[in-house]
Amino acid sequence: MQDAGASVVRESISKAERLNRGCFCMTVDRNALMTALNREVGARDFAQTLAVSHRSLFSNVSVFVPAETLIEMARVIDAVEATALLPGYRDAALSWAPSIARLDFGPAGALMGYDFHVTAGEPKLIEINTNAGGAFLNAALARAQHTCCTEARVPFKISPPRDFGSTIADMFADEWRRQRGSGRPSTIAIVDDAPEEQYLLPEFRLAKVLLEEHGFKAAIVDAGELLFDGKTLLFQGRPIDLVYNRLVDFALEETRHAQLQAAYVGGNVVVTPNPRAHALFADKRNLTLVSDSHRLNRWGLAANHLGVLRTAVPPTVIVSPDNADALWQDRHSLFFKPARGHGSKAAYRGDKVTRKVWAEILTREYVAQAYAAPATRNVRLDEGRAELKIDVRLYTYAGTVLLAAARLYQGQTTNMRTPGGGFASVLEVPTPVDGSQYQG
């Protein structure tokens, strides 16, 4: 039975690979997407303007992922969440974190992002992000993809479920209760630096509308415009109950964030995700912990979780003078990432690292991760076809998967500039039960 089961899984993996190579029939309905975006934001030309300013925000194609692979990704998330509860792990992760991360007000961290590369159906966890962008945009994209697939006699599942808005509203209410005990916030601020200049401003606008539709007052706020009067965090004189934090100053250390930091440290505002969530999950040095089976075993991680992480997390080490020579020699099989980096900034594929870049890496806090090759997706362009890399992101809350999405790109790291690339819906390829195949 195990051999038969393995054969069925291999068949599903093979099907997904064939579809990613050659299926172009289930593309995004651009008209449906534009209509949905305009309706959700309440602006007649929102999507049309977005199409001009963000040409590579959405890909025309979807990404096919085997059902068993998505299940395995969920197991990885369960294992990481279980690891984060271990006292030994927490002590280790907080040992290199700023002191503000030791404050624990209760929130779990809204819309975490677990990023995977998939090769031959096997997922590899490459990093975790606490300010994972794109969820609201990908939810709108998925709704447009549902429209595309209405007439297709294909049993693909499309993420997210149609009640995404209610799920998000419940998430923010739960974050409030984790700190306040009961009730729900009245006013939520979506906070970033100069949000009007951010590439993902369209997402902030979608988030604002969604929150208002579910009974919250919401505002898109420049962090520098927040004021703390000693009791209440204020924006333009209005009290802020909860901050949906999109800042990349993860410890709120910058001078322009002093008002927000003061309110947070005093427990006067709920902030999610907060410095503690970043320290426990998203600092890249933590990958050295979750890929170290010996330490995890010593800390008491359950055997099933240990086995999952041993397979799914590429070995990762902190770059130091002691291992610098060996890492330089092995660089072609490694990927280098700044410990507290974000958005693939200053991250390098080892075979692209020059002596000059290497010297810079050695002066900063970096980790070296075994390179995990991504799967690829063929797309049609005006001049022919292109093969793009796939990054699969699962958005989660407290370990529960809320949404699966993908990013298509060329180059060393994910970007939103590749022609034909951008965010892509994930279509779950079901495990065959009767040997049938969809050819695409």
BAKE-702264 format. One record per residue: z, x, y of N, C-alpha, C in turn. Coordinates in steps of 0.05 Angstrom, whole numbers, padded with zeros to 5 digits, always signed. Atoms other than C-alpha are relative to their C-alpha. Example, Ala and Ser with C-alpha at 12.3 -4.5 7.8 and 13.67 -1.06 7.14 Angstrom:
<zapas>
+00000+00018-00024+00156+00246-00090+00000+00018+00024;-00001-00016-00024+00143+00273-00021+00014-00015+00022;
</zapas>
This chain:
<zapas>
+00000+00017-00024+00000+00000+00000+00000+00017+00025;+00000-00017-00023+00015+00057+00047-00027+00012+00006;+00026-00011-00004-00053+00088+00035-00019-00021+00012;+00017+00022-00010-00086+00020+00047+00007-00005+00030;-00008+00004-00028-00045+00011+00111-00011+00022+00018;+00010-00022-00016-00064+00080+00136-00030-00002+00004;+00029+00003-00002-00137+00066+00121-00007-00021+00021;+00006+00021-00020-00135+00002+00163+00005+00011+00028;-00006-00011-00026-00102+00039+00221-00023+00019+00009;+00022-00019-00006-00156+00094+00217-00025-00015+00008;+00023+00016-00007-00208+00040+00219+00002-00011+00029;-00004+00010-00027-00178+00011+00283-00004+00022+00020;+00004-00023-00018-00176+00080+00315-00029+00007+00002;+00029-00006-00001-00248+00093+00296-00015-00020+00016;+00013+00021-00015-00268+00026+00325+00004+00005+00030;-00006-00005-00028-00234+00042+00391-00016+00023+00011;+00016-00023-00009-00268+00110+00395-00029-00007+00003;+00029+00008-00003-00337+00079+00383-00004-00018+00025;+00002+00017-00023-00324+00026+00436+00002+00016+00026;-00002-00017-00024-00302+00078+00487-00024+00017+00004;+00025-00016-00003-00365+00118+00473-00023-00017+00009;+00025+00014-00004-00415+00062+00475+00000-00029+00008;+00000+00028-00008-00391-00007+00497+00000-00003+00030;+00002+00004-00029-00414-00027+00566-00004-00030+00006;+00005+00028-00004-00419-00102+00556+00024-00015+00011;-00024+00014-00009-00347-00120+00574+00010+00014+00026;-00006-00012-00025-00347-00096+00646+00016-00019+00018;-00015+00017-00019-00305-00121+00704-00018-00018+00016;+00014+00019-00017-00328-00183+00739+00008+00005+00028;-00007-00008-00027-00329-00155+00809+00004-00024+00019;-00004+00024-00017-00337-00224+00841+00027-00013-00005;-00025+00012+00007-00278-00251+00803+00023+00017+00011;-00021-00018-00010-00237-00189+00822+00003-00003+00030;-00001+00002-00029-00255-00195+00896+00012-00027+00008;-00011+00027-00006-00239-00270+00896+00030+00000-00005;-00029+00000+00007-00172-00258+00862+00015+00016+00021;-00014-00016-00019-00153-00202+00910+00002-00013+00028;+00000+00014-00025-00173-00241+00972+00020-00024+00000;-00018+00023+00003-00135-00302+00947+00030+00009+00000;-00028-00009+00003-00072-00263+00929+00011+00012+00026;-00010-00011-00026-00068-00227+00996-00002-00020+00022;+00003+00020-00020-00090-00287+01035-00017+00009+00023;+00019-00010-00021-00145-00250+01073-00028-00002-00011;+00027+00006+00009-00218-00269+01069-00016+00025-00008;+00016-00023+00004-00246-00198+01071+00016+00024-00011;-00017-00021+00010-00189-00158+01039-00015+00017-00021;+00013-00014+00022-00228-00140+00976-00026+00014+00009;+00024-00012-00010-00293-00127+01012+00006+00026+00015;-00008-00024-00014-00259-00078+01058+00010+00022-00019;-00010-00018+00021-00224-00046+00998-00023+00014-00015;+00023-00011+00015-00291-00036+00963-00013+00022+00016;+00012-00021-00017-00314+00006+01022+00018+00024+00003;-00019-00022-00005-00251+00046+01035+00010+00013-00025;-00011-00010+00025-00231+00056+00962-00022-00003-00022;+00024+00004+00018-00298+00063+00925+00006+00005-00029;-00006-00007+00028-00267+00093+00862+00028-00010-00008;-00026+00010+00007-00204+00051+00859+00000-00014-00027;+00003+00014+00026-00228+00007+00801-00025+00009-00014;+00023-00006+00016-00274+00027+00745-00014-00025-00008;+00014+00023+00009-00327-00020+00721+00005-00007-00030;-00004+00003+00029-00307-00010+00648+00029-00002-00007;-00028+00001+00011-00245-00024+00607+00003+00023-00020;-00006-00021+00020-00211+00025+00559+00011-00014-00025;-00008+00012+00026-00202+00007+00486+00021+00018-00013;-00022-00015+00012-00136+00027+00454+00008-00015-00025;-00009+00014+00025-00116+00012+00381+00027-00012+00003;-00026+00014-00002-00059-00037+00374+00022+00018-00011;-00021-00018+00012-00021+00013+00330+00007+00022+00020;-00006-00021-00020-00027+00066+00385+00018-00011+00022;-00018+00012-00020+00004+00019+00436+00028-00005-00011;-00026+00003+00013+00059+00003+00387+00015+00026-00001;-00013-00026+00002+00072+00077+00378+00009+00009+00028;-00008-00006-00027+00074+00086+00454+00027-00014+00006;-00025+00015-00005+00128+00032+00457+00023+00013-00015;-00021-00014+00014+00167+00070+00404+00009+00026+00014;-00006-00024-00015+00163+00133+00446+00018-00007+00023;-00017+00009-00023+00191+00095+00506+00028-00007-00010;-00027+00007+00011+00248+00067+00463+00016+00026-00005;-00014-00025+00007+00264+00138+00440+00009+00015+00025;-00008-00013-00024+00264+00166+00510+00024-00014+00013;-00022+00016-00012+00308+00109+00536+00026+00005-00016;-00024-00006+00017+00356+00122+00477+00011+00028+00006;-00008-00028-00007+00357+00196+00494+00015+00001+00026;-00012-00001-00026+00375+00182+00566+00028-00011+00000;-00028+00011+00002+00439+00147+00543+00019+00021-00012;-00017-00020+00013+00464+00210+00507+00015+00016+00021;-00015-00016-00019+00521+00245+00544-00011+00029+00003;+00010-00027-00001+00492+00313+00525-00026+00002+00017;+00025+00000-00015+00424+00296+00553+00006-00004+00030;-00006+00006-00028+00453+00267+00617+00012+00024+00014;-00012-00023-00012+00495+00328+00630-00021+00021+00005;+00021-00020-00003+00434+00373+00620-00019-00008+00022;+00019+00009-00020+00388+00331+00663+00012+00001+00028;-00013+00001-00027+00438+00324+00720+00008+00028+00009;-00008-00027-00008+00454+00399+00718-00019+00013+00019;+00019-00011-00019+00390+00414+00755-00009-00021+00021;+00006+00022-00020+00390+00350+00797+00017+00004+00025;-00016+00000-00024+00414+00343+00869+00025-00017-00004;-00026+00014+00004+00485+00317+00877-00002-00030+00003;+00002+00029-00004+00462+00249+00901-00007-00015-00026;+00008+00012+00026+00435+00236+00830+00024-00007-00017;-00024+00006+00017+00506+00234+00803+00012-00027+00007;-00009+00027-00007+00518+00168+00839-00014-00020-00018;+00011+00020+00019+00509+00111+00790+00009-00028+00009;-00007+00027-00009+00506+00042+00822-00009-00022-00020;+00008+00020+00020+00475+00009+00761-00029-00005-00004;+00029+00006+00005+00400-00003+00773-00013+00018-00019;+00014-00016+00021+00354+00020+00718-00025+00013+00010;+00024-00012-00010+00293+00035+00760-00024-00018-00003;+00022+00018+00002+00237-00013+00777-00027+00014-00005;+00027-00009+00005+00167-00002+00749-00003+00029-00005;+00004-00027+00009+00174+00063+00713-00028+00003-00012;+00026-00005+00011+00110+00095+00690+00000+00022-00022;+00003-00019+00022+00101+00129+00622-00029+00006-00004;+00028-00007+00002+00036+00168+00620-00006+00014-00026;+00008-00010+00026+00000+00184+00555-00028+00010+00000;+00027-00006+00009-00061+00221+00531-00002-00008-00029;+00004+00009+00028-00090+00195+00466-00023+00015-00012;+00021-00013+00015-00130+00236+00417+00002-00008-00029;+00001+00010+00028-00152+00208+00349+00021-00021-00005;-00020+00022+00003-00106+00149+00361+00028+00008+00003;-00027-00009-00001-00045+00192+00369+00009+00004+00029;-00009-00002-00028-00007+00184+00436+00018+00025+00004;-00017-00022-00008+00023+00244+00471+00011-00006+00028;-00013+00005-00026+00073+00233+00527-00002+00024+00018;+00004-00023-00018+00052+00278+00584+00020+00001+00023;-00020+00000-00021+00101+00255+00637+00010-00028+00005;-00012+00025-00008+00145+00200+00665+00003+00000+00030;-00001+00002-00029+00143+00175+00736+00018-00024+00008;-00016+00022-00010+00194+00133+00774-00011-00015+00024;+00013+00014-00022+00149+00115+00832-00029-00005-00008;+00026+00004+00011+00090+00097+00789-00017-00020+00015;+00017+00017-00015+00035+00068+00832-00020-00015-00017;+00022+00014+00012-00017+00017+00814+00006-00025-00016;-00007+00022+00018+00020-00037+00776-00012-00026+00011;+00009+00025-00012+00003-00094+00825-00031-00001+00000;+00029-00002+00001-00070-00071+00830-00010-00005-00028;+00009+00003+00027-00076-00066+00755+00005-00028-00011;-00005+00028+00008-00046-00135+00745-00023-00018+00010;+00023+00016-00011-00101-00164+00791-00025+00007-00016;+00023-00009+00016-00153-00123+00753+00000-00014-00027;-00002+00013+00026-00128-00151+00687-00007-00029+00001;+00007+00028-00002-00134-00222+00712-00030-00004+00003;+00029+00002-00002-00206-00209+00731-00013+00006-00027;+00011-00007+00026-00217-00178+00662+00003-00024-00019;-00003+00025+00016-00190-00242+00630-00025-00018+00005;+00024+00016-00006-00247-00278+00666-00024+00011-00014;+00024-00013+00014-00298-00228+00638+00000-00007-00029;-00002+00003+00029-00273-00239+00568+00002-00029-00010;-00004+00028+00008-00268-00315+00569-00021-00008-00021;+00021+00009+00018-00335-00324+00534-00004+00019-00023;+00004-00019+00022-00329-00263+00488+00015-00009-00024;-00014+00007+00025-00313-00280+00417+00011+00025-00013;-00012-00025+00008-00272-00217+00411+00030-00003+00003;-00029+00005-00001-00197-00217+00395+00015+00022+00014;-00015-00020-00015-00178-00164+00446+00022-00013+00016;-00022+00008-00017-00111-00171+00479-00002+00015+00026;+00002-00013-00027-00109-00156+00554+00027-00001+00013;-00026-00002-00013-00047-00132+00590-00005-00003+00030;-00025+00012+00008-00009-00161+00627-00002-00029-00007;+00000+00029+00003+00011-00231+00607-00003-00014+00027;+00006+00014-00025-00006-00283+00659+00024-00006+00018;-00024+00005-00017+00066-00290+00683+00011+00026+00012;-00008-00026-00011+00067-00220+00712+00017-00003+00025;-00015+00004-00025+00091-00246+00779+00029-00008-00005;-00027+00008+00006+00152-00280+00749+00016+00023-00012;-00013-00024+00013+00167-00217+00708+00010+00019+00022;-00007-00018-00021+00167-00175+00771+00023-00011+00017;-00022+00013-00015+00211-00224+00809+00026+00002-00015;-00024-00002+00017+00260-00225+00751+00011+00029+00000;-00008-00028+00001+00260-00149+00750+00016+00007+00025;-00014-00006-00024+00281-00143+00823+00027-00015+00002;-00025+00015+00001+00333-00197+00814+00020+00013-00018;-00018-00014+00019+00361-00160+00754+00011+00026+00012;-00009-00024-00013+00364-00095+00793+00023-00006+00020;-00021+00008-00019+00405-00131+00846+00026-00006-00015;-00024+00008+00015+00453-00160+00794+00013+00024-00013;-00011-00024+00012+00462-00092+00761+00019+00014+00020;-00017-00012-00020+00493-00068+00826+00019-00019+00013;-00016+00019-00014+00520-00131+00858+00015-00020-00017;-00014+00017+00019+00540-00171+00797-00011-00028-00003;+00010+00027+00001+00509-00238+00814-00019-00005+00023;+00018+00007-00021+00458-00273+00857-00026+00015-00001;+00025-00015-00002+00393-00243+00881-00004+00008+00029;+00003-00009-00027+00369-00206+00943-00016-00021+00016;+00015+00017-00018+00344-00245+01003-00025+00015+00011;+00022-00015-00012+00301-00191+01036-00005+00026-00015;+00008-00025+00014+00263-00135+01000-00019+00015+00018;+00017-00017-00015+00233-00077+01037-00016+00018-00019;+00017-00019+00015+00174-00040+01006-00003+00024+00018;-00004-00023-00018+00188+00029+01034-00016+00024-00008;+00014-00026+00003+00144+00091+01042-00001+00013+00027;+00005-00014-00025+00129+00142+01095-00028-00009+00011;+00025+00008-00012+00075+00116+01143-00017-00017-00020;+00014+00016+00021+00055+00061+01093-00028-00008+00008;+00027+00008-00009-00005+00041+01136-00021+00022-00005;+00019-00023+00005-00035+00110+01121-00002+00007-00029;+00000-00007+00029-00021+00110+01046-00025-00011-00014;+00024+00008+00016-00079+00106+00997+00005-00027-00014;-00007+00024+00015-00042+00051+00959+00012-00022+00018;-00008+00023-00018-00028+00007+01020-00009-00027-00011;+00009+00026+00011-00070-00048+00987+00020-00011-00021;-00020+00009+00020-00019-00049+00931+00025-00010+00013;-00024+00010-00014+00039-00056+00980-00005-00029+00010;+00006+00027-00010+00004-00117+01009+00001-00020-00023;-00001+00018+00024-00004-00147+00939+00029-00005-00008;-00028+00003+00008+00069-00134+00924+00015-00018+00020;-00013+00017-00021+00092-00166+00990-00006-00029-00005;+00007+00028+00004+00053-00230+00976+00013-00010-00026;-00012+00009+00025+00078-00233+00904+00030-00006+00004;-00028+00004-00004+00150-00226+00925+00006-00025+00017;-00004+00024-00016+00143-00279+00979-00006-00025-00015;+00006+00024+00017+00112-00327+00929+00023-00007-00018;-00023+00005+00018+00175-00320+00887+00026-00002+00016;-00024+00008-00015+00223-00336+00943+00015+00022+00015;-00013-00021-00015+00240-00268+00972-00013+00003+00028;+00012-00010-00025+00230-00246+01044-00008+00029-00005;+00009-00027+00007+00189-00182+01041-00014+00012+00024;+00013-00014-00022+00165-00129+01089-00008+00028-00010;+00009-00027+00005+00125-00065+01085+00011+00018+00022;-00017-00014-00020+00168-00013+01120-00004+00030-00001;+00000-00029-00003+00161+00058+01145+00029+00009-00001;-00028-00009+00004+00224+00094+01121+00013+00010+00026;-00011-00010-00025+00232+00126+01189+00009-00021+00020;-00007+00022-00018+00241+00058+01222+00025-00015-00010;-00024+00012+00010+00302+00040+01181+00024+00010+00016;-00024-00007-00014+00370+00039+01215+00024-00009-00016;-00025+00008+00014+00440+00038+01185+00022-00001+00020;-00021+00004-00021+00496+00010+01228+00028+00005-00011;-00026-00006+00012+00551+00032+01181+00008-00021-00021;-00005+00021+00020+00551-00033+01141-00026-00010-00013;+00025+00014+00009+00479-00058+01136-00024+00018+00007;+00025-00013-00005+00411-00026+01129-00018-00020+00015;+00015+00018-00017+00365-00056+01183-00028+00009+00004;+00028-00006-00008+00291-00060+01197-00007-00020+00022;+00006+00016-00023+00273-00086+01266+00021-00022+00004;-00023+00018-00004+00342-00118+01270+00006-00018-00023;-00005+00018+00023+00336-00154+01203+00013+00015-00023;-00013-00013+00023+00383-00138+01145-00019+00003-00024;+00015-00006+00025+00351-00106+01083+00020+00000-00023;-00017+00002+00023+00383-00124+01017-00007+00020-00022;+00009-00017+00022+00340-00084+00969-00025+00015+00009;+00023-00018-00007+00291-00026+00978-00016+00005-00025;+00018-00009+00021+00232-00021+00932-00011+00027+00009;+00003-00027-00010+00227+00054+00939-00026+00013-00010;+00025-00014+00007+00158+00086+00940-00001+00028+00012;-00001-00027-00011+00180+00151+00973-00003+00021-00022;+00001-00023+00019+00165+00218+00940+00021+00021+00008;-00024-00016-00005+00227+00248+00972+00022-00012-00018;-00015+00014+00021+00264+00231+00908+00030+00001+00004;-00029-00001-00005+00333+00253+00931+00007-00009+00028;-00005+00009-00028+00326+00224+01002+00011+00022+00017;-00011-00024-00014+00337+00294+01030-00012+00004+00027;+00013-00006-00025+00289+00294+01088+00014-00014+00023;-00014+00010-00024+00316+00283+01158-00008-00028+00007;+00010+00027-00008+00272+00222+01170+00010-00021-00019;-00011+00020+00019+00306+00189+01110+00030-00001+00001;-00029-00002-00002+00377+00201+01134+00013-00028+00001;-00011+00026-00002+00389+00128+01151+00001-00014-00027;+00002+00012+00026+00366+00104+01083+00020+00014-00019;-00018-00015+00017+00406+00159+01049+00029-00009+00005;-00028+00008-00007+00470+00139+01086+00006-00027-00011;-00005+00027+00010+00463+00066+01067+00001+00001-00031;-00001-00001+00030+00448+00084+00994+00025+00013-00010;-00024-00015+00009+00505+00134+00987+00025-00018+00002;-00023+00018-00003+00554+00082+01013-00001-00026-00016;+00002+00024+00016+00529+00029+00966-00007-00025+00016;+00005+00022-00019+00507-00014+01025-00028-00013-00003;+00027+00011+00006+00436-00026+00999-00007+00007-00029;+00010-00006+00027+00405-00031+00930-00027+00014+00003;+00025-00016-00001+00351+00022+00922-00011+00003-00029;+00013-00003+00027+00302+00020+00863-00029+00007+00003;-00015-00019+00015+00279+00067+00836+00016+00018+00018;-00018-00016-00017+00335+00112+00861+00002+00029-00009;-00002-00028+00008+00353+00186+00858+00010+00005-00028;-00010-00004+00027+00391+00179+00793-00022-00006-00020;+00022+00006+00019+00332+00146+00758-00020+00022-00002;+00019-00023+00000+00286+00202+00780+00012+00024-00015;-00012-00023+00012+00335+00255+00758+00002-00003-00031;-00003+00004+00028+00345+00225+00689-00026-00002-00015;+00026+00005+00014+00272+00209+00674-00023+00017+00010;+00026-00009-00010+00220+00238+00720-00001+00030+00008;+00001-00029-00004+00241+00310+00734-00014+00013-00024;+00016-00011+00021+00190+00349+00694+00016+00019-00019;-00017-00017+00017+00245+00396+00668+00012-00016-00022;-00011+00016+00022+00270+00338+00627-00018+00000-00024;+00018-00001+00023+00208+00345+00584+00008+00023-00019;-00009-00022+00018+00239+00410+00558+00023-00010-00017;-00022+00011+00016+00297+00368+00533-00010-00019-00021;+00009+00020+00020+00260+00310+00500-00020+00012-00020;+00017-00013+00020+00214+00360+00465+00015+00020-00017;-00017-00019+00014+00272+00401+00438+00016-00014-00022;-00012+00015+00022+00289+00371+00370+00028+00010-00007;-00026-00011+00008+00347+00418+00357+00022-00010+00019;-00020+00009-00018+00383+00399+00420+00005-00031-00003;-00002+00029+00003+00368+00325+00411+00017-00007-00025;-00016+00005+00025+00396+00328+00340+00029+00007+00005;-00028-00008-00006+00458+00364+00365+00014-00021+00017;-00011+00020-00018+00468+00311+00418+00004-00027-00014;-00005+00025+00015+00466+00256+00365-00022-00021+00002;+00022+00020+00000+00398+00223+00374-00006-00009-00028;+00006+00012+00026+00382+00176+00317-00025+00013-00012;+00021-00013+00014+00335+00204+00264-00027-00012+00006;+00026+00013-00005+00280+00152+00277-00010+00007+00027;+00009-00008-00027+00278+00168+00351-00007+00030+00001;+00006-00028+00001+00280+00242+00336-00028+00006-00011;+00026-00004+00013+00219+00237+00291-00022-00008+00019;+00021+00009-00019+00180+00198+00344-00005+00020+00022;+00003-00019-00021+00194+00248+00399-00012+00027-00010;+00011-00026+00011+00179+00308+00354-00030-00001-00002;+00029+00003+00002+00109+00280+00344-00014-00005+00026;+00014+00011-00024+00094+00250+00412+00003+00017+00025;-00005-00015-00025+00122+00299+00464-00009+00029-00004;+00009-00027+00003+00084+00364+00472+00022+00020+00008;-00021-00019-00006+00130+00425+00471-00003+00010+00029;-00001-00006-00028+00151+00442+00542+00023+00020+00005;-00021-00019-00007+00190+00501+00572+00000+00004+00030;-00002-00007-00029+00214+00521+00641-00012+00027+00004;+00012-00026-00006+00174+00577+00671+00022+00018+00013;-00020-00018-00010+00219+00637+00684-00010+00029-00002;+00008-00028+00003+00214+00713+00692+00001+00009-00028;-00003-00009+00028+00237+00720+00620-00024-00007-00017;+00023+00008+00017+00177+00682+00591-00027+00002+00014;+00024+00000-00016+00126+00694+00646-00023+00014-00013;+00022-00015+00012+00086+00747+00609-00012-00015-00024;+00009+00014+00024+00082+00706+00545-00016-00025+00008;+00014+00024-00009+00062+00643+00583-00028+00007+00012;+00026-00008-00011+00007+00680+00620-00020+00006-00023;+00018-00006+00023-00021+00705+00554-00009-00025-00014;+00006+00025+00014-00019+00634+00525-00010-00022+00018;+00006+00020-00020-00041+00599+00588-00023-00019-00007;+00023+00017+00006-00106+00572+00559+00008-00025-00016;-00009+00023+00016-00066+00525+00514+00022-00016+00014;-00023+00012-00015-00017+00503+00569-00009-00015+00024;+00004+00014-00025-00012+00457+00628+00025+00005+00017;-00023-00007-00017+00033+00477+00687+00004-00022+00021;-00007+00022-00018+00070+00425+00729+00025+00008+00016;-00025-00004-00016+00120+00430+00787+00022-00018-00010;-00022+00014+00012+00188+00408+00764+00005-00027+00013;-00005+00025-00014+00196+00354+00817-00025-00010+00013;+00025+00008-00012+00123+00342+00830-00006-00029-00005;+00009+00028+00002+00086+00276+00835-00030-00001+00004;+00028+00005-00005+00015+00250+00833-00018+00022-00007;+00017-00023+00009-00013+00311+00797-00003+00022+00021;+00003-00020-00021-00003+00352+00860+00011+00027-00010;-00007-00028+00008-00001+00428+00847+00004+00003-00030;+00000-00002+00029-00010+00416+00772-00026+00014-00008;+00023-00016+00007-00057+00463+00736-00004+00002-00030;+00008-00007+00027-00094+00468+00671+00001+00030-00003;-00004-00029+00003-00077+00537+00644-00025+00017+00002;+00024-00016+00000-00148+00560+00635-00013+00001+00028;+00010+00000-00027-00160+00546+00709+00018+00017+00019;-00019-00014-00016-00101+00587+00734-00009+00028+00006;+00007-00027-00008-00119+00649+00774+00025+00016+00003;-00023-00018-00005-00074+00709+00786+00015-00009+00025;-00013+00009-00025-00061+00683+00857+00017-00025-00005;-00015+00025+00006-00041+00614+00832+00024+00007-00017;-00022-00007+00018+00002+00645+00778+00023+00013+00015;-00020-00012-00016+00039+00686+00829+00016-00021+00016;-00013+00022-00014+00054+00622+00868+00018-00016-00019;-00016+00015+00020+00078+00586+00805+00026+00015-00005;-00024-00015+00006+00127+00642+00792+00021+00000+00022;-00020+00002-00022+00160+00632+00860+00012-00027+00003;-00010+00027-00002+00172+00558+00848+00011-00009-00027;-00011+00011+00025+00204+00513+00796-00022-00015-00014;+00022+00011+00016+00151+00498+00743+00008-00003-00029;-00001+00001+00029+00146+00477+00671-00027+00005-00011;+00025-00004+00015+00093+00496+00620+00001-00018-00024;+00002+00020+00021+00072+00441+00573-00024+00006-00018;+00023-00003+00018+00028+00448+00511-00021-00021+00008;+00021+00017-00009-00039+00419+00531-00006-00021-00021;+00007+00023+00017-00053+00350+00502-00026-00011+00010;+00026+00009-00009-00127+00334+00506-00001-00030+00001;+00002+00029-00002-00142+00264+00531-00025-00011-00015;+00024+00013+00010-00190+00215+00499-00020-00004+00023;+00020+00003-00021-00254+00200+00536-00013-00027-00001;+00014+00026-00003-00293+00139+00560-00027+00006+00013;+00026-00003-00013-00368+00138+00574-00004-00023+00020;+00006+00020-00020-00389+00102+00637-00028+00003+00010;+00026-00001-00011-00455+00084+00667+00001+00005+00030;+00003-00006-00029-00474+00114+00735-00030-00004+00007;+00028+00003-00009-00537+00106+00776-00018+00021-00012;+00016-00022+00009-00561+00173+00752+00001+00004-00031;-00001-00002+00030-00545+00161+00678+00028-00007-00009;-00027+00004+00011-00479+00166+00640+00018+00024+00006;-00019-00021-00003-00416+00206+00649+00023-00004-00019;-00023+00001+00018-00358+00222+00603+00025+00006+00016;-00024-00003-00016-00291+00211+00637+00024+00001-00018;-00025-00002+00014-00221+00228+00614+00017-00025+00004;-00017+00024-00001-00170+00174+00599+00029+00007+00001;-00029-00001-00001-00098+00171+00620+00010-00028-00002;-00011+00026+00004-00060+00111+00594+00029-00001+00011;-00027+00003-00012+00001+00087+00634+00012-00026-00009;-00016+00024+00005+00053+00038+00610+00021-00003+00021;-00020+00006-00020+00093+00007+00666+00023-00014-00014;-00023+00010+00014+00163-00009+00643+00023-00007+00018;-00026+00005-00013+00230-00037+00664+00022+00000-00021;-00023-00002+00019+00294-00018+00627-00010+00002-00029;+00011-00005+00027+00251+00004+00568-00019-00021-00010;+00018+00021+00008+00210-00060+00565-00027+00004+00013;+00026-00004-00011+00135-00053+00573-00009-00026+00015;+00009+00022-00017+00109-00097+00630-00030-00002+00002;+00029-00001-00005+00037-00075+00635-00011+00026-00011;+00014-00024+00008-00012-00027+00604-00025+00003+00017;+00024-00005-00017-00067+00005+00646-00010+00028-00006;+00011-00026+00004-00112+00065+00646-00011+00011+00026;+00014-00012-00023-00141+00114+00696-00021+00018-00012;+00023-00016+00009-00209+00146+00686-00006+00021+00022;+00003-00022-00020-00224+00213+00719-00015+00023-00012;+00010-00027+00007-00258+00281+00717+00017+00020+00014;-00016-00021-00012-00225+00347+00732+00025+00006-00015;-00024-00008+00013-00158+00377+00716+00020-00022-00003;-00021+00020-00001-00115+00318+00734-00012-00027+00010;+00009+00027-00008-00120+00243+00748-00004-00001+00030;+00005+00003-00028-00149+00224+00814-00015-00027+00004;+00014+00025-00006-00180+00163+00848-00025+00005+00016;+00024-00008-00015-00242+00198+00872-00025+00003-00017;+00022-00005+00018-00286+00203+00810-00019-00023-00001;+00020+00022+00003-00351+00162+00812+00001-00012-00028;-00002+00014+00026-00345+00109+00758+00028-00001-00011;-00028-00001+00010-00271+00124+00750+00018-00019+00015;-00020+00017-00012-00207+00094+00776+00016-00015-00020;-00016+00016+00018-00160+00042+00747-00018-00016-00018;+00015+00015+00020-00185+00008+00684+00019-00016-00017;-00016+00016+00017-00159-00049+00643+00001+00012-00028;-00002-00008+00028-00133-00034+00573-00005-00024-00017;+00005+00020+00019-00162-00076+00518+00011+00009-00027;-00013-00007+00025-00120-00075+00455-00018-00007-00024;+00017+00004+00023-00163-00065+00393+00018-00008-00024;-00018+00009+00022-00130-00106+00337-00004+00015-00025;+00003-00012+00026-00116-00076+00270-00015-00019-00018;+00016+00018+00016-00169-00104+00223+00016-00012-00024;-00014+00012+00024-00145-00153+00170-00021-00008-00021;+00021+00009+00019-00213-00170+00138-00023+00019-00001;+00021-00019+00001-00253-00107+00148-00022-00004+00020;+00021+00005-00020-00293-00137+00205+00000+00021+00022;+00003-00019-00021-00320-00093+00260-00014-00012+00024;+00015+00008-00024-00339-00107+00331-00015+00025+00010;+00016-00023-00006-00396-00062+00350-00003+00006+00030;+00002-00005-00028-00397-00071+00425-00028+00001+00011;
</zapas>
